[in-house]
């Protein structure tokens, strides 16, 4: 009889230990517990030590509230200007299932298909906000909150990369030519102003000749330049052509 009593007592202790182990639940700070009693929703439990009715009467389901990252597989997208690109997106959600990934993929193709390549490269934040809003509205009935959607990478075909490189090079050459032309125009204006000043002061031209000789002498060149007035040169040209009276007409006998 004593042995039977010990067996019963041991069985009772074992049942109590099993019941305690199944009744004690610890919820972490980043988790929340949803309590079900006989399949019916009872309450939401916060972090800490929680006791439930064991043996399957109560069931505590832990929900992780940490933000995790769902990476959408690369999608081939045809933009509004008929450019084929591959795009990766990252969706941050509180919880996700396979349907969220499928919605993210279809939304990504739909939204980017309505944008041109220039808009995709320049207005990425605006497109991210639009993607987040659409995906969040579709996943909200499931209890899934989409906090952020970001376009991570845009992969262009090699032919498009070469075309964009040529376009950028042409733009740089265009700007360089415009800057050079503007410099030539400003220099021509300055020379015109200088010529006007010299025209009003004839002695300024001679001073310019002397200044040029001084600059040549500094460089130690062996070339010697003699400034000749333009009026004198013109007179020599006229005499050579018989316009200056230097030649006489022979008299007839």
Backbone bond lengths (Angstrom), bond angles and torsions (degrees), N, CA, C in turn:
res aa  C-N    CA-C-N  psi(-1)  N-CA   C-N-CA  omega(-1)  CA-C   N-CA-C  phi
1 X - - - 1.462 - - 1.514 110.99 -
2 X 1.321 116.33 -37.15 1.456 120.12 178.94 1.515 111.07 -66.11
3 X 1.327 117.80 -36.59 1.457 121.10 179.74 1.535 110.37 -67.89
4 X 1.321 115.56 -40.93 1.475 119.74 178.68 1.525 110.87 -62.99
5 X 1.317 116.14 -39.59 1.464 120.41 179.09 1.524 110.73 -64.72
6 X 1.325 116.30 -39.42 1.463 119.52 178.14 1.533 111.49 -65.23
7 X 1.319 115.21 -37.14 1.464 118.89 179.10 1.521 110.44 -66.07
8 X 1.343 115.33 -43.91 1.466 119.37 178.94 1.528 110.59 -63.09
9 X 1.338 115.63 -43.18 1.460 119.37 179.52 1.522 111.34 -62.99
10 X 1.305 116.46 -41.06 1.467 120.24 178.19 1.527 111.53 -64.21
11 X 1.359 114.16 -38.79 1.467 117.99 178.60 1.527 110.82 -64.77
12 X 1.345 114.88 -41.58 1.470 119.06 179.52 1.530 110.68 -63.34
13 X 1.317 116.27 -43.84 1.475 120.42 179.01 1.519 110.72 -61.97
14 X 1.338 116.37 -39.63 1.463 120.43 179.45 1.522 111.33 -64.77
15 X 1.347 115.45 -41.70 1.456 119.51 178.92 1.528 110.55 -64.51
16 X 1.334 115.65 -40.64 1.467 119.51 179.45 1.525 110.53 -63.89
17 X 1.320 116.72 -43.15 1.459 119.87 179.88 1.527 111.19 -64.00
18 X 1.335 116.06 -41.42 1.458 119.18 178.44 1.534 110.69 -64.77
19 X 1.349 115.28 -41.44 1.462 119.60 178.87 1.505 111.76 -63.57
20 X 1.349 117.30 -42.10 1.463 120.06 178.83 1.524 111.50 -65.06
21 X 1.336 115.29 -41.73 1.469 118.28 -179.36 1.529 111.48 -64.03
22 X 1.324 116.91 -34.32 1.467 119.66 179.23 1.521 112.17 -86.41
23 X 1.327 118.05 -14.63 1.465 120.58 179.87 1.515 112.57 -90.44
24 X 1.330 117.69 -22.37 1.470 121.03 -177.44 1.527 109.02 -91.68
25 X 1.315 116.40 126.15 1.454 122.76 176.85 1.531 109.01 -130.19
26 X 1.315 116.04 140.18 1.469 122.35 177.23 1.528 107.90 -116.46
27 X 1.311 115.05 122.86 1.470 121.73 179.86 1.527 108.49 -106.64
28 X 1.320 116.53 125.51 1.458 121.11 179.94 1.523 111.06 -73.58
29 X 1.355 114.72 166.78 1.458 120.31 -176.69 1.529 111.75 -62.93
30 X 1.334 116.82 -34.82 1.463 120.56 -177.98 1.525 112.77 -88.49
31 X 1.340 117.40 12.48 1.453 121.81 -178.76 1.526 110.76 -123.42
32 X 1.322 115.86 161.80 1.452 123.16 170.10 1.519 107.80 -133.95
33 X 1.335 115.47 146.38 1.448 119.85 -178.37 1.526 112.02 -108.74
34 X 1.322 116.00 131.13 1.462 121.98 176.88 1.536 107.56 -102.85
35 X 1.335 116.59 117.33 1.464 121.69 -174.70 1.526 110.20 -94.59
36 X 1.339 115.25 125.05 1.460 122.40 175.39 1.532 108.14 -114.81
37 X 1.322 117.19 132.64 1.470 122.36 177.08 1.530 108.23 -119.46
38 X 1.306 114.05 113.88 1.456 121.14 -176.28 1.533 111.04 53.45
39 X 1.358 115.00 37.61 1.449 121.14 176.64 1.510 115.35 87.77
40 X 1.322 118.34 -5.54 1.459 121.09 -178.75 1.528 110.07 -102.97
41 X 1.337 115.57 141.23 1.454 121.34 179.41 1.526 109.93 -68.97
42 X 1.343 115.79 126.89 1.469 120.16 -177.65 1.534 112.38 -109.47
43 X 1.346 116.59 -53.93 1.469 118.19 -174.06 1.522 109.21 -162.49
44 X 1.343 113.26 168.54 1.463 121.56 175.33 1.522 107.76 -108.62
45 X 1.310 117.93 123.30 1.460 122.98 -176.37 1.522 110.58 -101.29
46 X 1.336 113.79 137.23 1.459 119.76 177.66 1.513 111.99 -86.41
47 X 1.343 117.85 -175.82 1.470 121.11 -178.04 1.528 111.94 -68.87
48 X 1.337 115.67 152.48 1.453 121.62 178.92 1.529 111.77 126.66
49 X 1.337 116.09 -166.84 1.466 122.87 179.31 1.528 109.38 -85.60
50 X 1.331 116.60 125.99 1.459 121.39 -177.74 1.524 109.26 -128.09
51 X 1.364 114.49 141.40 1.469 121.66 177.90 1.521 109.16 -111.82
52 X 1.325 116.10 135.18 1.463 121.77 178.46 1.522 108.27 -128.75
53 X 1.314 115.95 165.36 1.464 121.13 176.98 1.529 108.22 -76.47
54 X 1.325 117.72 122.94 1.473 120.24 -174.64 1.527 113.07 -78.17
55 X 1.336 113.73 -171.63 1.465 124.84 175.88 1.526 112.00 62.56
56 X 1.345 116.32 36.43 1.451 120.79 173.31 1.502 116.16 80.82
57 X 1.330 117.69 0.73 1.465 118.97 178.08 1.534 110.14 -71.59
58 X 1.348 116.03 -49.37 1.456 121.52 175.76 1.528 109.59 -105.52
59 X 1.306 115.26 146.53 1.475 121.17 176.37 1.524 107.94 -135.76
60 X 1.320 116.92 125.07 1.465 122.93 -177.73 1.528 108.56 -109.41
61 X 1.319 115.37 117.19 1.469 121.52 179.95 1.525 108.31 -103.65
62 X 1.331 116.08 123.02 1.462 120.85 -179.62 1.524 110.13 -88.79
63 X 1.342 114.64 133.99 1.453 121.85 177.99 1.529 108.46 -114.34
64 X 1.346 116.19 122.94 1.466 121.26 179.58 1.523 109.68 -80.37
65 X 1.343 116.55 124.54 1.463 121.36 -179.16 1.521 113.23 -96.62
66 X 1.316 118.56 0.96 1.460 120.55 -179.58 1.528 110.99 -70.03
67 X 1.336 114.38 145.78 1.455 120.02 177.90 1.522 109.43 -76.86
68 X 1.306 116.04 125.61 1.459 121.43 178.41 1.523 108.40 -119.05
69 X 1.308 116.15 168.01 1.457 121.60 -174.76 1.516 110.22 -114.13
70 X 1.315 114.78 129.31 1.464 121.88 175.69 1.521 107.33 -112.42
71 X 1.322 116.71 116.27 1.457 121.21 -179.06 1.517 109.38 -94.12
72 X 1.313 115.08 120.38 1.462 120.94 179.59 1.523 108.30 -78.78
73 X 1.328 119.48 133.22 1.463 121.08 178.54 1.527 110.88 -58.95
74 X 1.347 117.38 151.69 1.469 120.04 179.75 1.522 111.62 -56.44
75 X 1.328 114.73 135.38 1.452 120.91 -177.99 1.531 109.29 -117.54
76 X 1.343 116.36 135.03 1.454 120.58 172.58 1.526 108.89 -83.23
77 X 1.323 115.72 121.30 1.458 121.95 -174.55 1.520 109.09 -123.71
78 X 1.335 116.93 138.11 1.459 122.73 172.53 1.518 107.18 -103.23
79 X 1.331 116.69 114.84 1.458 121.09 -176.70 1.525 110.76 -74.74
80 X 1.339 114.61 177.71 1.456 120.47 -177.26 1.518 112.01 -62.99
81 X 1.349 117.42 -30.58 1.462 120.72 178.80 1.522 112.00 -96.11
82 X 1.361 116.64 27.59 1.465 124.01 171.69 1.527 112.99 60.61
83 X 1.334 116.28 42.68 1.456 121.60 174.58 1.520 107.94 -109.37
84 X 1.338 116.68 126.90 1.463 121.45 179.39 1.521 109.16 -88.27
85 X 1.343 116.45 123.30 1.460 121.21 -178.88 1.514 109.32 -134.90
86 X 1.328 115.58 161.81 1.457 122.29 172.50 1.519 108.43 -111.57
87 X 1.339 116.27 131.94 1.458 120.96 -174.50 1.519 109.27 -128.83
88 X 1.336 115.78 134.30 1.455 122.13 170.42 1.519 108.49 -105.57
89 X 1.332 116.94 143.06 1.466 121.20 178.29 1.517 108.88 -132.49
90 X 1.327 115.77 151.52 1.462 122.07 176.84 1.511 108.31 -120.18
91 X 1.320 117.43 125.19 1.457 122.99 -178.65 1.520 108.83 -112.61
92 X 1.326 117.20 123.03 1.460 121.37 177.94 1.519 108.89 -99.88
93 X 1.329 117.25 122.09 1.452 121.14 -177.98 1.512 109.23 -135.73
94 X 1.334 115.55 160.98 1.456 120.26 176.70 1.522 110.93 -75.69
95 X 1.301 117.24 -31.95 1.459 122.31 175.10 1.523 106.49 -157.13
96 X 1.302 117.49 149.21 1.458 117.93 -176.54 1.516 110.23 -144.62
97 X 1.318 115.42 155.60 1.449 123.87 174.84 1.520 107.58 -132.63
98 X 1.309 115.42 -179.96 1.457 118.94 -176.34 1.532 111.85 -63.26
99 X 1.319 117.96 -31.51 1.464 120.33 -179.81 1.524 111.64 -64.19
100 X 1.325 117.73 -33.93 1.462 120.67 178.03 1.515 110.51 -63.09
101 X 1.329 116.56 -41.15 1.459 120.53 177.53 1.525 110.95 -62.99
102 X 1.324 117.35 -41.66 1.460 120.21 -179.56 1.530 111.08 -65.77
103 X 1.331 117.26 -42.17 1.466 120.62 178.56 1.525 110.58 -64.92
104 X 1.330 116.54 -39.53 1.463 119.74 178.85 1.529 110.96 -62.38
105 X 1.322 117.22 -40.00 1.467 120.20 179.84 1.524 111.76 -66.01
106 X 1.329 116.67 -47.81 1.464 119.49 -178.68 1.530 111.73 -66.41
107 X 1.328 117.01 -38.66 1.470 120.26 178.51 1.525 110.57 -66.26
108 X 1.319 116.42 -37.94 1.457 120.78 179.17 1.525 110.70 -61.45
109 X 1.323 116.42 -45.77 1.471 119.37 179.43 1.535 110.62 -66.24
110 X 1.327 117.33 -39.25 1.461 120.47 -177.09 1.519 111.92 -67.32
111 X 1.334 117.46 -46.94 1.464 121.01 -175.59 1.525 110.60 -70.62
112 X 1.325 117.59 -45.20 1.465 119.37 -178.24 1.522 111.70 -70.69
113 X 1.332 117.33 -25.01 1.461 119.57 176.10 1.513 112.88 -67.76
114 X 1.334 117.95 -17.86 1.459 122.56 178.51 1.524 112.34 -97.26
115 X 1.333 117.72 5.50 1.461 122.17 -178.71 1.520 109.24 -118.56
116 X 1.328 115.57 148.26 1.460 120.23 175.04 1.525 109.21 -83.37
117 X 1.342 115.44 168.60 1.455 120.24 -178.81 1.520 111.28 -64.09
118 X 1.330 117.15 -40.65 1.468 120.19 179.55 1.528 110.90 -63.53
119 X 1.339 117.38 -39.82 1.468 120.23 177.92 1.526 110.77 -65.66
120 X 1.326 116.84 -38.35 1.460 120.29 -180.00 1.518 111.49 -64.60
121 X 1.331 117.02 -38.83 1.462 120.35 -178.50 1.524 112.11 -79.54
122 X 1.345 117.70 -31.33 1.466 120.40 -174.35 1.523 113.06 -95.26
123 X 1.341 117.92 -33.17 1.473 121.51 -174.71 1.523 110.97 -114.89
124 X 1.325 116.48 49.71 1.460 119.60 -176.11 1.526 112.11 -66.50
125 X 1.331 117.67 -37.92 1.466 120.38 -179.60 1.525 111.43 -64.31
126 X 1.325 116.46 -39.06 1.463 120.43 178.73 1.528 110.82 -64.59
127 X 1.318 117.07 -41.57 1.469 120.97 178.39 1.522 110.44 -67.89
128 X 1.348 117.73 -37.86 1.466 120.77 177.01 1.530 111.30 -59.21
129 X 1.332 115.79 -44.01 1.468 119.75 179.49 1.519 111.51 -63.31
130 X 1.316 116.08 -40.70 1.462 119.90 179.43 1.526 111.60 -65.60
131 X 1.326 117.05 -41.87 1.472 120.59 177.47 1.523 111.00 -62.59
132 X 1.333 116.67 -44.25 1.457 120.58 -179.03 1.519 111.68 -61.70
133 X 1.326 116.24 -41.20 1.463 120.26 -178.97 1.525 111.69 -65.16
134 X 1.341 117.01 -44.14 1.462 120.65 -178.05 1.527 111.11 -67.34
135 X 1.324 116.98 -45.94 1.474 120.40 -178.36 1.522 110.59 -66.31
136 X 1.334 116.52 -39.35 1.463 119.68 -179.25 1.518 111.27 -65.26
137 X 1.321 117.50 -39.46 1.471 120.24 178.81 1.530 111.50 -63.79
138 X 1.333 117.27 -34.79 1.453 120.18 -177.86 1.530 112.75 -79.68
139 X 1.327 117.46 -28.91 1.467 120.39 -178.51 1.521 113.51 -94.44
140 X 1.330 117.96 -9.21 1.466 120.30 -178.43 1.531 113.13 -60.11
141 X 1.350 119.94 -40.21 1.476 118.09 178.57 1.525 113.79 -61.79
142 X 1.332 118.91 -19.64 1.456 121.82 179.41 1.527 112.29 -87.42
143 X 1.337 117.06 -4.07 1.455 120.00 -176.51 1.506 113.06 84.68
144 X 1.323 117.39 18.49 1.463 122.45 -179.48 1.516 108.50 -107.18
145 X 1.320 116.53 128.01 1.456 122.95 -179.84 1.518 109.09 -107.67
146 X 1.331 116.86 116.85 1.459 122.41 176.24 1.524 107.94 -90.93
147 X 1.311 116.48 115.57 1.463 120.24 -175.82 1.512 112.58 -92.29
148 X 1.337 118.50 -37.20 1.461 120.92 -176.13 1.523 109.68 -149.24
149 X 1.322 115.09 139.97 1.469 121.63 170.91 1.526 107.06 -128.93
150 X 1.313 116.76 127.43 1.453 121.02 -178.40 1.521 110.33 -130.53
151 X 1.330 116.44 132.61 1.467 121.69 172.67 1.526 107.03 -77.82
152 X 1.315 115.71 112.73 1.459 120.05 -172.55 1.515 113.02 -83.73
153 X 1.315 118.00 -42.50 1.454 120.61 -173.40 1.524 109.33 -149.45
154 X 1.322 115.30 143.33 1.472 122.49 175.96 1.522 106.97 -122.51
155 X 1.312 116.87 117.13 1.464 121.95 -177.71 1.525 109.12 -104.96
156 X 1.328 116.15 117.83 1.452 122.45 -178.97 1.524 110.25 -97.30
157 X 1.334 117.85 147.94 1.467 119.97 173.93 1.522 111.04 -62.15
158 X 1.340 115.98 156.22 1.453 120.63 -178.17 1.524 111.22 -61.29
159 X 1.331 116.83 -39.97 1.469 119.42 179.71 1.524 111.38 -62.34
160 X 1.351 116.47 -39.57 1.464 119.60 178.80 1.528 110.99 -69.24
161 X 1.329 117.49 -36.35 1.457 120.08 177.31 1.525 111.14 -63.24
162 X 1.338 116.26 -41.86 1.467 118.77 178.45 1.526 111.10 -65.96
163 X 1.351 116.38 -39.88 1.460 119.57 178.84 1.530 111.41 -63.98
164 X 1.336 116.77 -41.30 1.464 119.89 178.87 1.520 111.04 -67.51
165 X 1.350 117.17 -34.93 1.460 120.08 177.65 1.531 110.73 -65.74
166 X 1.346 116.47 -40.87 1.464 119.78 176.83 1.524 110.86 -64.48
167 X 1.325 116.88 -40.71 1.459 120.47 178.85 1.524 111.04 -62.51
168 X 1.345 116.68 -43.88 1.464 120.12 179.09 1.524 110.79 -64.33
169 X 1.347 117.04 -39.48 1.465 119.85 178.78 1.518 110.78 -65.81
170 X 1.343 116.94 -40.97 1.459 120.08 177.75 1.525 111.24 -63.09
171 X 1.340 117.11 -39.05 1.464 120.22 178.02 1.525 110.64 -63.84
172 X 1.353 117.61 -40.65 1.468 120.50 178.84 1.527 110.80 -65.12
173 X 1.360 116.91 -42.23 1.454 119.60 178.21 1.530 110.93 -64.53
174 X 1.326 116.24 -38.15 1.461 120.17 178.25 1.530 110.64 -61.37
175 X 1.337 116.50 -46.92 1.469 119.91 179.54 1.525 111.02 -63.58
176 X 1.353 116.66 -38.69 1.463 119.70 179.90 1.527 111.28 -64.53
177 X 1.349 116.26 -42.83 1.462 119.25 178.91 1.523 111.58 -65.67
178 X 1.338 116.64 -39.05 1.468 119.86 178.67 1.527 110.50 -63.47
179 X 1.327 116.59 -43.93 1.468 120.34 179.48 1.528 110.45 -64.10
180 X 1.349 116.74 -41.40 1.465 120.16 178.70 1.528 110.98 -63.99
181 X 1.336 116.35 -43.25 1.460 120.05 179.39 1.532 111.10 -63.87
182 X 1.327 116.83 -41.06 1.461 119.50 177.78 1.524 110.98 -63.16
183 X 1.349 116.72 -38.94 1.462 119.35 176.83 1.517 112.54 -64.04
184 X 1.356 116.83 -42.53 1.464 120.54 177.35 1.536 111.41 -63.15
185 X 1.340 115.10 -39.04 1.467 118.81 179.58 1.519 110.79 -64.99
186 X 1.321 117.92 -44.07 1.463 120.99 179.09 1.527 110.93 -65.36
187 X 1.350 116.61 -38.48 1.463 119.41 178.50 1.523 110.91 -65.46
188 X 1.355 115.92 -40.76 1.469 119.01 178.02 1.519 111.31 -62.95
189 X 1.328 116.69 -38.92 1.458 119.55 177.69 1.527 111.37 -62.93
190 X 1.328 116.65 -42.12 1.464 120.37 178.89 1.526 110.91 -64.76
191 X 1.354 117.08 -41.59 1.460 119.49 178.41 1.528 111.39 -64.14
192 X 1.339 115.83 -38.21 1.461 119.45 177.55 1.525 110.75 -63.13
193 X 1.332 116.25 -42.80 1.468 119.69 177.27 1.526 111.02 -63.02
194 X 1.338 116.70 -40.82 1.468 120.46 179.78 1.529 110.94 -65.36
195 X 1.359 115.58 -40.57 1.469 118.81 178.32 1.525 110.95 -62.98
196 X 1.319 117.76 -37.08 1.456 120.84 177.52 1.516 111.60 -63.57
197 X 1.328 116.69 -40.48 1.467 120.09 178.84 1.523 110.60 -66.42
198 X 1.354 116.65 -42.37 1.467 120.19 -179.39 1.529 111.01 -66.00
199 X 1.336 116.55 -35.54 1.464 120.09 -179.72 1.527 111.51 -63.66
200 X 1.308 117.78 -32.67 1.466 120.90 179.65 1.523 112.08 -81.31
201 X 1.332 117.84 -20.24 1.458 122.59 -179.35 1.531 108.42 -127.90
202 X 1.336 119.43 91.79 1.472 121.38 -178.05 1.520 113.44 -57.43
203 X 1.333 117.22 -33.22 1.461 119.44 -179.34 1.521 112.02 -66.51
204 X 1.337 116.92 -20.82 1.459 119.65 179.43 1.520 111.14 -65.13
205 X 1.345 117.28 -31.29 1.461 120.33 178.66 1.526 110.90 -66.37
206 X 1.334 116.71 -42.17 1.459 119.96 176.90 1.522 111.01 -63.07
207 X 1.337 117.64 -40.30 1.462 120.61 177.64 1.523 111.21 -62.94
208 X 1.323 114.97 -34.67 1.462 118.54 177.75 1.521 110.90 -67.54
209 X 1.344 116.79 -38.40 1.461 120.49 175.49 1.524 110.87 -58.96
210 X 1.311 115.64 -47.42 1.470 120.23 -179.05 1.530 111.31 -63.30
211 X 1.301 115.92 -40.22 1.467 119.02 178.06 1.535 111.46 -63.03
212 X 1.341 116.82 -39.01 1.456 120.99 177.77 1.521 111.07 -63.33
213 X 1.351 116.74 -42.59 1.463 120.38 177.18 1.521 111.42 -60.60
214 X 1.326 115.44 -40.39 1.471 119.04 178.96 1.525 110.93 -62.92
215 X 1.318 116.81 -42.41 1.457 120.01 179.14 1.527 111.73 -65.09
216 X 1.330 117.33 -38.61 1.463 120.37 177.67 1.518 110.97 -66.08
217 X 1.343 116.43 -40.22 1.466 120.06 -179.87 1.509 112.94 -64.12
218 X 1.323 118.47 -31.13 1.470 121.19 179.59 1.523 110.70 -64.49
219 X 1.342 117.22 -34.25 1.458 121.00 -177.92 1.525 112.20 -80.78
220 X 1.375 119.52 -0.34 1.461 124.85 176.41 1.524 111.79 59.35
221 X 1.294 116.72 44.31 1.459 121.08 175.72 1.525 109.62 -83.60
222 X 1.336 116.26 154.30 1.465 121.22 178.64 1.514 112.39 -90.77
223 X 1.325 117.14 -1.99 1.455 120.93 179.78 1.526 109.21 -81.88
224 X 1.317 116.07 131.39 1.466 121.74 178.51 1.519 107.81 -109.23
225 X 1.311 116.68 127.79 1.456 122.55 -178.66 1.516 108.49 -114.08
226 X 1.335 116.23 127.73 1.459 121.48 176.46 1.521 107.94 -108.50
227 X 1.300 117.46 118.11 1.458 118.69 177.97 1.524 111.21 -71.55
228 X 1.297 116.28 129.65 1.459 122.25 179.48 1.517 107.49 -118.64
229 X 1.299 118.12 128.28 1.473 119.63 177.90 1.513 111.56 -58.88
230 X 1.282 116.17 142.03 1.453 121.06 -178.27 1.522 111.10 -65.60
231 X 1.333 118.37 -34.16 1.464 120.96 178.86 1.524 111.26 -62.58
232 X 1.328 116.85 -39.45 1.461 120.55 178.86 1.517 110.96 -65.89
233 X 1.324 116.36 -41.18 1.458 120.24 178.55 1.525 110.00 -62.18
234 X 1.308 117.10 -40.14 1.464 121.27 -179.71 1.531 110.81 -65.40
235 X 1.345 116.51 -38.99 1.457 119.70 177.87 1.513 111.42 -64.00
236 X 1.343 117.78 -39.86 1.453 121.46 178.54 1.522 110.81 -64.14
237 X 1.334 115.37 -38.66 1.473 119.17 178.95 1.514 110.02 -66.31
238 X 1.346 118.16 -39.47 1.474 121.48 180.00 1.520 110.92 -66.10
239 X 1.342 117.06 -40.81 1.474 120.56 179.79 1.518 109.64 -63.14
240 X 1.334 116.16 -41.54 1.467 119.29 -178.22 1.530 110.85 -64.89
241 X 1.321 115.95 -34.78 1.459 120.05 -179.51 1.526 112.51 -86.13
242 X 1.359 118.62 2.81 1.453 121.84 176.88 1.500 114.15 80.41
243 X 1.339 116.94 20.90 1.451 120.00 -178.39 1.520 112.72 -101.09
244 X 1.330 117.24 -7.91 1.461 118.22 -173.53 1.499 114.31 -102.15
245 X 1.369 120.55 5.56 1.473 121.32 178.15 1.511 113.12 80.77
246 X 1.315 118.67 10.30 1.471 120.10 -178.41 1.512 112.26 -78.30
247 X 1.325 120.99 -15.63 1.465 123.75 -179.50 1.525 109.77 -112.43
248 X 1.336 117.69 141.85 1.479 122.13 -177.33 1.515 109.52 -107.36
249 X 1.333 116.05 148.12 1.457 121.42 179.10 1.534 109.79 -86.78
250 X 1.340 121.54 124.32 1.479 121.81 -178.33 1.537 111.53 -65.42
251 X 1.372 114.24 141.22 1.478 120.16 -179.23 1.512 110.95 -81.50
252 X 1.333 115.29 144.45 1.462 120.88 179.75 1.561 109.66 -86.21
253 X 1.330 117.35 141.81 1.463 123.28 178.45 1.499 110.09 -74.71
